[in-house]
Amino acid sequence: MIKEKFHEVEAAIAASMERRTRVPKDAPVKLIAVTKNHDVAAMREAIDAGATDVGENRIQEAKEKYAVLDREVTWHLIGHLQTNKAKVAVQIFDLIHSVDTPHLAKALDKEAGKIGKVQDILVQVNLAKEDSKSGVYKEDLRAMLDLVETLPHLCLRGLMCIAPNYEDVELCRPLFREMHEIYQQVKELPYPTANITYLSMGMTHDYPIAVEEGANIVRVGTAIFGPRQY
Ligand SMILES: *Cc1c(COP(=O)(O)O)cnc(C)c1O
C-alpha cells in the first residue's frame, strides 16, 4: 500500500515536471516522505519502496525513531523548532528546513559548533504573512540571510515555504511562482560559504503545482501514508 502510493507520488511529480513552462523540465525534484505520526514500520516500508529522505516535525518523535530505524536515510526537520531543542536537532538532522528567526539560527550555529558540524539549513519564508505560520517575511529575508552567512557552523542551502491551505489549490500558484523568483534572486547573492540549491515547497494537496512552479524538494505525507491519527 505504502509502496504503491509512494510510486504514485513519484509518477505525479514526473508528470508535473513535464508540465513546467518556466523551469527546465528535467531539473530534478527530491521527494521527502513525511513520516511524522507514522511508526517505524511505515518508515521502513517507504524506504524499501525507494524513499531516500524522511521528514519529521517534532524533535522528541524524531529522536525515538532515529534510535531504532535500521535503514540509511537522509533526515529532514520540517517543523517549527524551539531554540532549546537545537542541540538534539543538530545531532539528528541532515537538513533543517524551518530556520525562521535570528535567535534560532544563532542557537543552531552554537550547537553545531560544539559537535564540530556544519549544519545545512533552509530559511523558512512566510510569504502569505499568515499569523498561524512561522517564517521570515520577504522584507526581512536579506537581513536573515546576511546573518546566516556570518555563522560559521551553518551552511545556507536554500529556502522553504508552506503555502496557505486554500480550498482552491490554484491560488497557491502565484505564491509558488514568487517563491521561485525570490529563490533565483537569492542564488545570485554574494555568499561565499553558502551553497544554495534547494527550494522546498509543496505538500500533499499542492505539490503538483509547486513542482510545476519550480520546487526541487517536496514534502509529502498523507499521499504516501494516508491520514495521520492524532
Ligand atoms: C506535515 C507537513 C507536511 C506534509 O503534509 P501532508 O499534507 O501530509 O503531505 C509538509 N510540510 C510540513 C512543514 C509539514 O508540517
The ligand as a Tripos MOL2 file, in Angstrom:
@<TRIPOS>MOLECULE
LIG
   15    15     1     0     0
SMALL
NO_CHARGES

@<TRIPOS>ATOM
      1 C1          3.0980   17.6770    7.8470 C.3       1 LIG1
      2 C2          3.8810   18.5210    6.9350 C.ar      1 LIG1
      3 C3          3.9940   18.2060    5.5700 C.ar      1 LIG1
      4 C4          3.2740   17.0390    4.9170 C.3       1 LIG1
      5 O1          1.9030   17.2780    4.8770 O.3       1 LIG1
      6 P1          0.9090   16.3480    4.0420 P.3       1 LIG1
      7 O2         -0.2460   17.2220    3.7820 O.co2     1 LIG1
      8 O3          0.5740   15.1830    4.9100 O.co2     1 LIG1
      9 O4          1.6180   15.9440    2.8050 O.co2     1 LIG1
     10 C5          4.7920   19.0200    4.7840 C.ar      1 LIG1
     11 N1          5.4380   20.0790    5.2920 N.ar      1 LIG1
     12 C6          5.3470   20.4110    6.5850 C.ar      1 LIG1
     13 C7          6.0760   21.6000    7.0810 C.3       1 LIG1
     14 C8          4.5690   19.6580    7.4520 C.ar      1 LIG1
     15 O5          4.4870   20.0060    8.7400 O.3       1 LIG1
@<TRIPOS>BOND
     1     1     2 1
     2     2     3 ar
     3     2    14 ar
     4     3     4 1
     5     3    10 ar
     6     4     5 1
     7     5     6 1
     8     6     7 2
     9     6     8 1
    10     6     9 1
    11    10    11 ar
    12    11    12 ar
    13    12    13 1
    14    12    14 ar
    15    14    15 1
@<TRIPOS>SUBSTRUCTURE
     1 LIG1         1 GROUP 0 **** ****
